[in-house]
Amino acid sequence: MRYTIESSIFDYEAGNHPLKPGSPLARFTEHVSRPDEKIDLVEAAMIIASAEYPSLNIGYYLKQLEIMGNDIRLLLADENDPYKCIQTINSYLFHTLGFKGNQTEYNDPRNSYLNDVLERRVGIPITLSLIYIEVGKQVGLPFEGIGLPGHFIVRYRQHAQHAQHTTGHWEHGAESGSKQEEDILLDPFNEGNILTLEDCTRLVSEAYGNSIPLVQAFLNPVSNRAFLSRLLNNLKANYISFEDFEQALAIEDFLAVLNPEDWEEIRDRGTIKNRLEHRWQAILDYQKYLRHTPNASDAASINSQITGILKDIAINN
């Protein structure tokens, strides 16, 4: 049986409540309404962090990144060799400042909040990559984010105008020739180590526990929205693993704003609402998911969830 509840019962789009002017979610909504190339990843990441830290002084951390960029500019002087530039940045970030990958507490949510990473000098691949990309941008170096499955890395592009293939597997010898001269892959989680294609294959396989061939599409640069989605999904997974569903819901609201037509996010938000016993609001999310994806493989399961919630409400009222 399919239940329908009018969404007008609640003022509902971003978490069952109107956006409060000036709130982190409202500012994030405004920020990501820009064209993708106009989204400032550092600013957006700081807005996300301000939901966890209401008194966060974003300007202070932006200034810290600016100081880091100025230091690197002085250290590089007139150096043009990309490998020497990378070596200098690595020495500064990972030895002078002491940034490192958090190997022992990888799932700590603080690894995904940029202010915490700047304060504590530890992070996960995506946040360390964001810092690397940002300081590189400040000194004019063409770094971009590469979202390998399970491990985020950075690429230095020497000739960005060259077209890329978007499908197909790497063939033997693909590292040779001009491609090797164009692109340098590096891993900020492991002190900026230069990566070969074989290294990338290993990282992906290690992340998933089995051998996975490296597909060219894995090495395409991520969009700004995809970058933020990955950052937020890391946080959501962290909070769910700790059963902190209030925080998971706050992150899910950001994801729903960022990807308003990703109906699986709406479904996931309903599931979190249900765990928090926000029953009617969970039903609204589930109904919205089913309305937009009536043929989803889990449609029967979601309808069963709705039936169970309504029975629970009837029993307890």
C-alpha positions in Angstrom: 0.0 0.0 0.0 1.3 3.4 -1.0 0.8 6.3 1.5 0.8 9.9 0.4 1.2 12.8 2.8 1.0 16.4 1.6 4.3 18.1 1.9 2.5 21.3 2.9 2.1 19.9 6.4 5.7 21.0 6.9 7.7 23.9 5.6 10.1 21.4 4.1 12.9 21.3 1.7 16.2 21.6 3.6 15.7 19.4 6.7 12.1 20.1 7.4 12.7 23.7 8.5 13.0 27.0 6.7 16.5 28.3 6.1 17.5 30.7 8.8 19.1 33.8 7.2 22.8 33.9 7.8 22.9 30.3 9.0 25.7 28.0 7.7 23.2 26.1 5.6 21.7 29.3 4.2 25.2 30.6 3.3 26.2 27.3 1.8 23.0 27.3 -0.3 23.8 30.7 -1.6 27.4 29.8 -2.3 26.8 26.6 -4.3 24.1 28.3 -6.3 26.9 29.8 -8.4 28.2 28.1 -11.6 30.6 25.3 -10.6 33.7 27.1 -11.6 32.8 30.0 -9.4 32.5 27.9 -6.2 35.4 28.6 -3.9 36.2 25.3 -2.3 38.1 26.7 0.7 35.2 29.1 1.5 32.6 26.4 1.0 34.6 24.0 3.3 34.8 26.7 5.9 31.1 27.3 5.8 30.5 23.6 6.3 32.9 23.7 9.3 31.0 26.7 10.8 28.0 24.4 11.3 30.1 22.4 13.7 31.9 25.5 15.1 29.3 28.3 15.3 31.9 30.9 16.4 34.4 29.9 13.7 36.5 32.9 12.5 36.7 32.0 8.8 38.9 35.0 8.0 41.5 33.8 10.4 42.0 30.5 8.6 41.9 32.2 5.2 44.7 34.4 6.4 46.7 31.3 7.5 46.4 29.9 4.0 47.4 33.2 2.5 50.5 33.2 4.8 51.4 29.7 3.6 51.0 30.8 0.0 53.3 33.7 0.6 55.9 31.6 2.3 55.9 29.1 -0.7 56.2 32.0 -3.1 59.4 33.2 -1.4 60.8 29.6 -1.3 60.1 29.0 -4.9 61.6 32.3 -6.1 61.9 31.9 -9.9 61.9 28.1 -9.9 60.0 26.8 -13.0 60.8 23.1 -12.8 57.5 21.4 -11.7 59.3 18.6 -9.8 61.4 21.0 -7.9 58.3 23.1 -7.1 56.6 20.1 -5.8 59.6 19.1 -3.7 59.7 22.6 -2.2 56.0 22.6 -1.4 56.3 19.1 0.1 59.2 20.1 2.3 57.3 23.2 3.6 54.0 21.6 4.2 55.0 18.2 5.5 58.3 18.9 7.2 58.4 22.6 8.2 54.7 22.8 9.1 54.3 19.1 9.9 51.1 18.2 8.0 50.5 14.5 7.8 47.8 12.0 7.0 45.9 10.7 10.0 46.6 7.0 9.7 45.5 6.0 13.2 42.2 7.9 13.5 41.1 8.1 9.9 37.4 8.3 10.7 37.7 11.2 13.1 35.3 13.9 11.8 37.9 16.5 12.6 39.9 15.2 9.6 37.2 16.6 7.3 36.8 20.0 8.9 39.3 22.4 7.2 39.9 24.5 10.3 40.7 21.4 12.4 43.1 20.2 9.7 44.9 23.6 9.7 45.0 23.6 13.5 46.0 20.0 14.2 48.1 19.5 11.0 46.5 16.1 10.3 43.8 15.2 7.8 42.5 12.7 5.3 43.5 12.7 1.6 40.8 15.1 0.4 41.4 17.8 3.0 45.2 17.6 2.7 44.7 17.8 -1.1 42.5 20.9 -0.7 45.3 22.7 1.2 47.8 21.6 -1.4 45.7 22.8 -4.3 44.9 26.1 -2.5 48.5 27.0 -1.7 49.5 26.0 -5.2 46.8 28.2 -6.7 48.1 31.1 -4.7 51.5 30.8 -6.4 50.1 30.0 -9.9 50.7 26.3 -10.0 48.1 24.3 -11.9 47.1 21.7 -9.4 43.7 19.9 -9.6 41.9 17.3 -7.5 41.7 13.7 -8.7 39.1 11.6 -7.0 40.5 8.1 -7.2 38.0 5.7 -5.7 38.8 5.4 -2.1 41.8 7.8 -2.2 41.9 11.5 -3.2 45.1 12.8 -4.9 46.4 15.8 -6.7 47.6 16.3 -10.3 49.9 18.9 -11.7 48.9 19.8 -15.2 51.6 21.2 -17.5 49.4 21.2 -20.6 45.8 21.4 -19.6 44.7 22.2 -23.1 45.4 18.6 -24.2 42.2 16.6 -24.6 41.6 13.7 -22.3 40.0 10.4 -22.9 37.1 9.7 -20.7 36.7 5.9 -21.0 38.9 2.9 -21.4 41.6 1.3 -19.4 45.2 2.3 -19.3 47.3 0.2 -21.7 50.8 -1.0 -21.1 53.3 1.8 -21.7 50.8 4.6 -21.2 53.2 6.4 -19.0 55.7 7.0 -21.7 55.8 9.9 -24.2 54.2 13.3 -23.8 51.6 12.2 -21.2 54.4 11.6 -18.7 55.7 15.1 -19.5 52.3 16.7 -19.0 51.0 15.2 -15.8 52.5 14.7 -12.4 50.3 12.8 -9.9 51.1 13.2 -6.2 49.6 12.1 -2.8 49.3 14.7 -0.1 48.2 12.1 2.4 51.6 10.5 2.0 53.8 13.7 2.2 53.2 14.6 -1.5 54.9 11.4 -2.9 54.9 11.3 -6.7 52.7 8.5 -8.0 53.0 6.3 -11.0 49.9 4.8 -12.6 50.8 1.5 -11.0 50.8 3.3 -7.6 47.3 4.6 -8.4 46.1 1.2 -9.2 47.5 -0.1 -5.9 45.8 2.7 -4.0 42.4 1.9 -5.5 42.8 -1.8 -5.0 43.9 -1.3 -1.4 40.9 0.9 -0.7 38.5 -1.8 -2.0 40.4 -4.9 -0.8 40.7 -6.4 -4.3 42.4 -5.8 -7.6 40.6 -3.1 -9.6 42.0 -2.0 -13.0 42.7 1.7 -13.3 40.2 3.3 -15.7 41.1 6.6 -17.3 37.9 8.2 -16.0 39.3 7.7 -12.4 42.0 10.3 -13.3 39.7 13.0 -14.6 39.6 16.1 -12.4 36.6 16.4 -10.1 34.2 19.3 -10.3 33.9 21.6 -7.4 30.5 20.2 -6.6 31.8 16.6 -6.7 34.7 17.7 -4.4 32.3 19.0 -1.8 30.0 16.0 -2.2 32.9 13.7 -1.4 33.9 15.8 1.6 30.4 15.8 3.0 29.9 12.1 2.3 33.0 11.4 4.3 31.6 13.4 7.2 28.2 11.7 6.9 29.8 8.3 7.0 31.9 9.3 10.0 28.9 10.4 12.0 26.8 7.4 11.1 29.6 5.1 12.1 29.6 6.8 15.5 25.8 6.7 15.6 25.7 10.5 15.9 22.6 10.9 13.9 22.0 14.6 14.8 25.3 15.5 13.2 24.7 13.1 10.3 21.4 14.9 9.6 23.1 18.3 9.6 25.6 17.0 7.0 22.8 15.4 5.0 21.1 18.8 4.8 24.2 20.2 3.1 24.3 17.3 0.7 20.6 17.8 -0.2 21.2 21.5 -0.9 24.3 20.7 -3.0 22.7 17.9 -5.0 19.0 18.8 -5.0 18.1 16.2 -7.6 20.0 13.4 -6.0 17.0 11.5 -4.7 19.1 8.9 -2.8 20.2 11.7 -0.6 16.6 12.5 0.2 16.0 8.8 1.0 19.1 8.8 3.2 17.9 11.8 5.0 14.6 10.1 5.7 16.5 7.1 7.1 18.4 9.4 9.5 15.2 11.1 10.5 13.7 7.8 11.2 16.6 6.9 13.4 16.1 10.1 15.3 12.3 9.2 15.6 11.3 12.2 13.5 8.7 10.0 12.1 6.5 12.3 10.0 9.5 14.1 8.5 11.0 10.8 7.6 7.9 9.8 5.8 8.0 13.1 3.8 11.5 12.3 2.6 10.6 8.8 1.7 7.6 9.9 -0.2 9.6 12.5 -2.1 12.2 9.8 -3.0 9.4 7.5 -4.2 7.7 10.2 -6.1 10.8 11.0 -8.1 12.1 7.4 -8.4 9.0 5.2 -8.6 10.9 2.3 -10.2 13.8 2.3 -7.7 15.1 -1.1 -6.8 14.4 -0.4 -3.1 10.9 1.1 -3.7 9.2 -1.9 -2.0 11.5 -1.7 1.0 10.9 2.1 1.4 7.2 1.6 1.2 7.5 -1.1 3.9 9.4 1.4 6.0 6.6 3.9 5.6 4.1 1.3 6.6 6.1 0.4 9.7 6.5 4.0 10.7 2.7 4.6 10.4 2.0 1.5 12.5 4.4 2.7 15.1 2.8 6.1 15.2 -0.6 4.5 15.6 0.5 2.2 18.4 2.2 5.0 20.4 -0.6 7.6 20.0 
